[in-house]
Every structure is written in C-alpha cells, then in structure tokens.
Amino acid sequence: MVKGVGPSGQVRVQDALRRGVEYLRSRGVPTPVLDAEVLLAWILGARREDLYTHPERVVSGDQLKRFDEALETRGSRVPVAYIRGKKEFMSLEFYVDRRVLIPRPETEILVETVVERLNQRAGRRTGQRAGRHATAGEAGPQAGPAPSLARLGETGYGKGDSGGHDCPLWVADIGTGSGAIAVCLARLVPGVHVFASDISAGALEVARINAEKHGVADRITFLEGDLFSPFSDFNTHGNGETRSFPRRCEHGPGPGGGFEEFEGGFDAIVSNPPYISSAEMRTLQDEITYEPEVALDGGEDGLRVCRGILSQAPWYLADGGFVALEVASNRAGDVREIALHYFEQVEIIHDYSGRERVALARGPLRNLLTRDLR
C-alpha cells in the first residue's frame, strides 16, 4: 500500500497512484490501474484525468489513510462500486451497496430499447387520440419531443411532468434492485409511471433512495414480492375483467398518494433477471461473491426466472404491450424459444459489440388468454 512518505516528507499523487497500482497488482486484482485511479480520484474529490494533469499534488495524511483502507478492501476483491457506494449508469450516479446488484453498462441497451418502444407507443396513442379530436372538430394534443439519451441528466421529466403526452404509460420493472432501470425510464419517458418490484426489502430501500435522489419518487411505486405476486390485482385477463389496484402506497399517481383506476394492463414489462446458471456461478471471479446471489443465479440452466416472467406476462400486458428482458448472449436463442411458447413475435436486440443482449416479446398467443392463470 502507500505507507511511508517521499523524500520531501510528503506523498504526491503520482507516488500514491503508483504504489496503489503495485499493491492491487500484487493481490491479483484484474484491473489494478483503473481501480487505483478511481479510488484515489474519489478520495481526493477529483476526476481521474486530474491525477495526470496534477501529478505533483500532495495527498494529505487523512486522504492517504483512507486510500490505504480502500486499497486493502479492494485487495480482498470487494467491488469498487461498493467501496465508493455509487455507480454510474446512463450518465446518472446511483447509490449502491451489497443489498443490490451493481448496474452494468450492458443493461443500458435494455433501457434504450424500452425507451424507444415506449415513446413510439405513446406517439401512436397521441396520434390516435388526435385523430378522434379532429373528427369531432377539435384540435388534438401535441406530443412533446422525446428526451435525448445523451442528455438524460438534463431532462425535465421528473416530478410528474407528462412531457406533452396525455396518455399515461404503465410499466412493471420486475427485480428492480438498485432501481436503475426504473429511475431511467421515469426520467426518459414522458408520462410514464413505473411499478418496481423486488423480492428483497433491502433492495427496495436502495431503490427508493435512488428514486428520491433523481427526483422521480412520485413516478415510481415500489412493491415487495417475487415475480408477478405483487401485481396479482393487475391480471387483466384471468377473470375477464380489469381491476383497479386496491392498495394505498407511499408513492402513487392518484390524489393523496392513492391510485387512480388502472385499465388495460402494462404497456411494458421490463426485467434484468438473474440469468447465470448455478454451475457458472461457481466459476465467476471473486468480486461476484460480494453481490446478492439471488440477483445473479438463474437456476440450473440460468433460465428459471426468464421462464417465469415470460410464462406469466401475457396476463398482465395491455393490448400492444411488450416484454423486454436482458439475456445472456449465449442463451438468447433459448430465451427466444421459450418466448415463442407464449408470444407471437420475438425479437433479439444486439448490443454495440454485436452480442445478443435483449429479448423483446409481443403479441400474446390468443389461446393462452382464453383460460385463467393458475
């Protein structure tokens, strides 16, 4: 580690960084340079590039002590995100701790795909309503422009702003974890309300922190439970009628924190489910052992949760709604085959590296919806 001082009795940034890299490398950390840079910059309250533009900057004794502690923790293979208590995702900073999976860059493809499809869906709804107004001799409402993904952090669609869309969109985020997906959808899609569920009460606490942090707590409702169990009253096909959601929760779109009538099911059901097989779990790098196993282990074939979502989703979708799942690139074909047992159309979306990353299913098979879901 960085114990000791230089000839002048002080430790400079370049010296602290060099020794930090050496220590992490000696502990077998796979990315010693990057991790030492991130940790030192975090402790100094600087950017990584500042370490190289101001290499002669003196590191104080307190900062050096904290850097030593962070290096020791990282040397035991605790992920950097847990040490810092934060992780960047879609240009936003999210609080994370060991109760939640650390958001990954590849999940941004899932968010981008869902944002695009939801904005298209909102546009079609607005256009249809405008047509009806025009038929009646009225001016139709105008849909506001969809916010740019590149400007996510600058959008003004928090705090219930509809962004010009007068047809609310309803989304279920199953296994929300840190709330990264739910928060980004609430920030990026005008007029959306997200119902974010997780089996872990601790994860929901983290997700609430992030919703408050990014100003969208009034557009996300958090529910505890496994898969679709928190949404049993949203089942729009099981008994031939649509029911309203009966609970009063802390956050909701209706007056007084309650709920207005929910009609027609979800416009989208979204999830980044656990998709690593139990056998593969035993071969992963040490860092993974610090993350919640329930958020990673997808069962014997890695598809247990994907299968559960796809088999139940048809009963909870609005007409024209869709399911979007992040998938392992080596199992995308298997997920597609499962989805085709329940949906007419299945599309596989590739990430920027050309890997199969998202499964998009729509059009529930009609024969499914003629029987009750048990």
C-alpha positions in Angstrom: 0.0 0.0 0.0 1.0 3.6 0.2 2.5 3.7 3.6 5.5 6.0 4.1 6.4 9.3 2.6 8.6 10.7 -0.1 12.0 12.5 0.3 10.3 15.8 1.0 8.2 14.2 3.8 5.1 14.3 1.6 3.3 11.9 -0.7 2.4 13.2 -4.2 -0.5 11.9 -6.3 1.8 10.2 -8.8 3.6 8.3 -6.0 0.3 7.3 -4.2 -1.1 6.1 -7.5 2.0 4.1 -8.5 2.1 2.3 -5.1 -1.6 1.7 -5.2 -1.3 0.0 -8.6 1.6 -2.1 -7.4 -0.4 -3.2 -4.3 -3.6 -4.1 -6.2 -1.5 -6.0 -8.8 0.2 -8.0 -6.1 -3.2 -9.0 -4.8 -4.3 -10.3 -8.2 -6.9 -7.6 -8.9 -7.8 -7.8 -12.6 -7.8 -4.1 -13.3 -5.2 -2.6 -10.9 -4.6 0.7 -12.8 -8.2 1.6 -13.3 -9.2 0.7 -9.8 -6.3 2.6 -8.2 -7.2 5.7 -10.3 -10.9 5.5 -9.5 -10.3 5.1 -5.7 -7.7 7.8 -5.5 -9.7 10.3 -7.5 -12.8 9.5 -5.4 -10.9 10.2 -2.1 -9.4 13.4 -3.5 -12.7 14.6 -4.8 -11.1 14.9 -8.3 -11.5 13.4 -11.7 -9.4 10.6 -12.9 -7.7 12.8 -15.5 -6.7 15.2 -12.7 -4.4 12.6 -11.4 -2.3 13.0 -14.5 -2.7 16.7 -15.1 -1.7 17.5 -11.4 0.7 14.6 -10.5 2.6 16.8 -8.0 -0.5 17.5 -5.9 0.2 16.5 -2.3 -2.0 13.8 -0.7 -2.9 14.7 2.9 -2.3 12.2 5.8 -6.0 11.7 6.2 -6.5 11.1 2.5 -3.6 8.7 2.4 -5.1 6.7 5.3 -8.4 6.5 3.5 -6.7 5.4 0.3 -4.8 2.7 2.2 -8.1 1.4 3.6 -9.8 1.5 0.2 -6.9 -0.4 -1.4 -7.0 -3.0 1.3 -10.7 -3.5 0.8 -10.3 -3.7 -2.9 -7.4 -6.1 -2.4 -9.8 -8.5 -0.8 -11.8 -8.3 -4.0 -14.7 -6.1 -2.8 -16.0 -4.3 -6.0 -15.0 -0.7 -6.4 -18.7 0.4 -6.6 -19.4 -1.0 -3.1 -16.3 0.7 -1.7 -17.4 4.1 -3.1 -21.1 3.5 -2.5 -22.0 4.6 -6.0 -22.1 3.5 -9.7 -22.6 5.5 -12.9 -25.4 4.2 -15.2 -26.9 6.0 -18.2 -25.0 9.2 -17.2 -26.6 9.2 -13.8 -25.0 8.3 -10.4 -26.7 5.6 -8.4 -26.2 4.7 -4.7 -25.3 1.0 -4.3 -24.4 -1.3 -1.5 -24.2 -5.1 -1.1 -28.0 -5.4 -1.0 -28.2 -4.8 -4.7 -26.6 -5.9 -7.9 -24.1 -3.3 -9.4 -25.6 -1.8 -12.6 -23.7 -2.9 -15.7 -23.1 -0.9 -18.9 -24.7 -3.7 -21.0 -28.0 -3.1 -19.3 -28.1 0.4 -20.9 -29.1 -1.4 -24.1 -32.2 -2.7 -22.4 -33.1 0.8 -21.2 -32.5 2.4 -24.6 -34.7 -0.3 -26.3 -37.6 0.2 -23.8 -37.4 4.0 -24.0 -37.6 3.9 -27.8 -40.5 1.5 -27.9 -42.4 3.3 -25.2 -42.1 6.7 -26.9 -43.2 5.1 -30.1 -46.2 3.7 -28.3 -47.0 7.0 -26.7 -46.8 8.7 -30.1 -49.2 6.3 -31.6 -51.7 6.7 -28.8 -51.5 10.5 -29.0 -51.9 10.3 -32.8 -55.0 8.1 -32.4 -56.5 10.5 -29.9 -55.6 13.5 -32.0 -57.5 11.8 -34.9 -60.6 11.3 -32.8 -60.4 15.0 -31.7 -60.0 16.1 -35.3 -63.0 14.0 -36.3 -65.0 15.9 -33.7 -63.7 19.2 -35.0 -61.2 19.8 -32.1 -57.5 20.4 -32.1 -55.6 17.3 -31.0 -53.0 17.3 -28.3 -49.4 17.6 -29.4 -46.8 15.1 -28.2 -43.7 16.6 -26.8 -40.3 15.6 -28.1 -38.7 12.5 -26.6 -35.6 13.5 -24.5 -32.3 12.6 -25.9 -30.4 9.7 -24.3 -27.3 11.7 -24.5 -28.9 14.4 -22.4 -30.5 12.1 -19.8 -29.2 14.1 -16.8 -30.6 17.3 -18.2 -34.2 16.2 -19.0 -37.0 17.9 -17.2 -39.4 15.0 -16.9 -39.2 14.3 -13.2 -41.9 15.3 -10.7 -44.8 14.0 -12.8 -44.2 16.1 -15.9 -46.1 14.5 -18.8 -43.8 16.0 -21.4 -46.8 16.6 -23.6 -48.2 13.0 -23.6 -51.7 12.8 -22.4 -52.0 9.0 -22.4 -50.3 7.6 -19.4 -47.9 4.7 -19.8 -47.6 2.0 -17.2 -44.5 -0.1 -16.8 -43.6 -3.0 -14.5 -39.9 -3.4 -13.6 -39.5 -6.9 -12.1 -36.5 -7.3 -9.9 -35.7 -3.6 -9.7 -32.6 -3.9 -7.5 -31.0 -0.5 -7.2 -33.8 1.0 -9.2 -31.5 2.0 -12.1 -33.9 0.8 -14.8 -37.0 2.3 -13.2 -35.4 5.6 -12.5 -34.0 6.0 -16.0 -37.4 5.1 -17.5 -39.1 7.6 -15.3 -36.5 10.2 -16.3 -36.7 9.5 -20.0 -40.2 8.6 -20.9 -42.8 11.4 -20.6 -45.9 10.5 -18.7 -44.7 7.0 -17.5 -45.4 5.5 -14.1 -43.2 2.6 -13.1 -44.3 -0.2 -10.7 -40.9 -1.5 -9.5 -40.9 -4.8 -7.6 -38.2 -6.9 -5.8 -38.2 -9.9 -3.6 -35.7 -8.1 -1.3 -36.9 -5.5 1.1 -33.3 -4.2 1.4 -33.0 -3.8 -2.4 -36.3 -1.7 -2.4 -34.8 0.6 0.3 -31.8 1.2 -2.0 -34.1 1.8 -5.0 -36.2 4.3 -3.0 -33.0 6.2 -2.2 -32.2 6.5 -5.9 -35.7 7.5 -6.9 -35.6 10.3 -4.4 -32.0 11.3 -5.4 -33.1 11.7 -9.0 -36.5 13.4 -8.4 -38.8 10.7 -9.7 -40.1 9.1 -6.4 -43.6 10.3 -7.3 -43.5 8.4 -10.6 -42.3 5.0 -9.2 -44.3 2.7 -6.9 -42.2 0.1 -5.1 -43.7 -3.3 -4.2 -42.2 -6.3 -2.5 -42.6 -9.8 -3.8 -41.4 -12.4 -6.3 -42.1 -12.1 -10.0 -45.8 -11.2 -10.5 -47.0 -11.8 -7.0 -47.1 -8.0 -6.2 -49.2 -7.5 -9.4 -51.9 -10.1 -8.8 -54.6 -7.4 -9.0 -53.3 -6.2 -12.3 -54.2 -9.5 -14.0 -56.3 -8.2 -16.9 -57.4 -11.4 -18.5 -57.8 -14.1 -15.8 -61.4 -13.4 -14.9 -62.5 -11.4 -18.0 -62.4 -8.0 -16.4 -59.8 -5.4 -15.4 -59.5 -4.5 -11.8 -58.0 -1.4 -10.1 -55.0 -1.8 -7.8 -56.5 -1.6 -4.3 -53.6 -0.6 -2.1 -52.6 2.8 -0.9 -48.9 3.1 -1.1 -46.4 5.8 -0.2 -46.0 6.8 -3.8 -48.8 6.7 -6.4 -50.2 8.8 -9.2 -53.6 9.4 -7.7 -54.7 12.1 -5.3 -53.5 11.7 -1.7 -50.9 9.1 -2.6 -53.6 6.6 -3.7 -54.3 5.2 -7.1 -56.5 6.1 -10.0 -58.2 3.3 -11.8 -55.7 1.1 -13.7 -57.1 0.0 -17.0 -55.8 -2.4 -19.7 -52.6 -3.8 -18.2 -49.0 -2.8 -18.5 -47.6 -1.1 -21.6 -44.3 -2.8 -20.9 -42.9 -5.4 -18.5 -39.2 -5.0 -18.1 -36.6 -7.0 -16.3 -32.9 -7.7 -16.0 -33.4 -11.1 -14.4 -30.7 -13.4 -13.0 -29.5 -15.4 -16.0 -26.3 -17.1 -14.9 -26.6 -20.9 -14.4 -25.8 -22.4 -11.0 -22.8 -24.2 -12.4 -21.4 -21.0 -14.0 -21.9 -19.2 -10.7 -19.1 -21.3 -9.2 -16.6 -20.2 -11.9 -17.0 -16.5 -11.7 -14.4 -14.1 -10.4 -14.2 -13.4 -6.7 -15.8 -9.9 -7.0 -19.1 -11.6 -7.9 -19.3 -13.3 -4.5 -20.0 -9.9 -2.9 -23.1 -9.3 -4.9 -26.5 -10.8 -4.0 -26.7 -14.3 -5.3 -30.5 -14.0 -5.8 -29.9 -11.3 -8.4 -27.4 -13.5 -10.4 -28.3 -17.2 -10.1 -30.9 -18.2 -12.7 -31.1 -21.8 -11.6 -29.8 -25.0 -13.2 -30.0 -23.7 -16.8 -29.9 -20.0 -16.0 -33.4 -19.5 -17.4 -35.6 -20.2 -14.4 -36.6 -16.5 -13.9 -36.8 -15.7 -17.6 -39.2 -18.7 -18.0 -41.3 -17.5 -15.0 -41.6 -14.0 -16.4 -42.4 -15.0 -20.0 -45.0 -17.6 -18.9 -47.0 -15.2 -16.8 -46.5 -11.9 -18.6 -49.3 -12.3 -21.2 -52.0 -11.9 -18.5 -50.6 -8.6 -17.4 -50.0 -6.8 -20.7 -52.1 -4.1 -22.3 -53.1 -4.6 -25.9 -49.9 -4.0 -27.9 -47.7 -4.1 -24.9 -44.4 -5.9 -24.8 -41.9 -7.7 -22.6 -38.2 -6.7 -22.6 -35.6 -8.9 -20.9 -31.9 -8.7 -20.7 -30.4 -12.0 -21.7 -27.0 -13.8 -21.7 -25.7 -13.6 -25.2 -25.1 -17.4 -25.2 -28.7 -18.1 -24.2 -30.6 -15.7 -26.3 -31.7 -18.5 -28.7 -33.1 -20.5 -25.7 -34.9 -17.4 -24.4 -36.4 -16.9 -27.8 -37.7 -20.5 -28.0 -39.3 -20.1 -24.5 -40.9 -16.8 -25.5 -42.4 -18.3 -28.6 -44.5 -20.6 -26.4 -46.3 -17.5 -25.2 -45.9 -14.8 -27.8 -46.4 -14.4 -31.5 -43.4 -12.1 -32.1 -39.9 -12.3 -30.5 -37.1 -10.0 -31.5 -33.5 -10.2 -30.3 -31.6 -6.9 -29.9 -27.8 -6.8 -30.2 -25.6 -4.5 -28.1 -22.9 -2.3 -29.6 -20.4 -5.1 -29.6 -22.8 -7.3 -31.7 -23.7 -9.6 -28.8 -27.3 -10.7 -28.4 -28.5 -8.7 -25.3 -32.2 -8.1 -25.2 -35.2 -10.3 -25.9 -38.4 -8.3 -26.9 -41.7 -10.3 -27.0 -45.1 -9.0 -28.0 -48.4 -10.4 -29.1 -49.5 -13.0 -26.5 -50.8 -16.1 -28.1 -54.6 -15.9 -28.2 -55.2 -19.4 -26.9 -53.4 -18.5 -23.7 -55.8 -15.7 -22.8 -58.9 -17.8 -23.1 -58.1 -19.7 -19.9 -57.5 -18.5 -16.3 -53.9 -18.3 -15.0 -53.3 -20.7 -12.1 
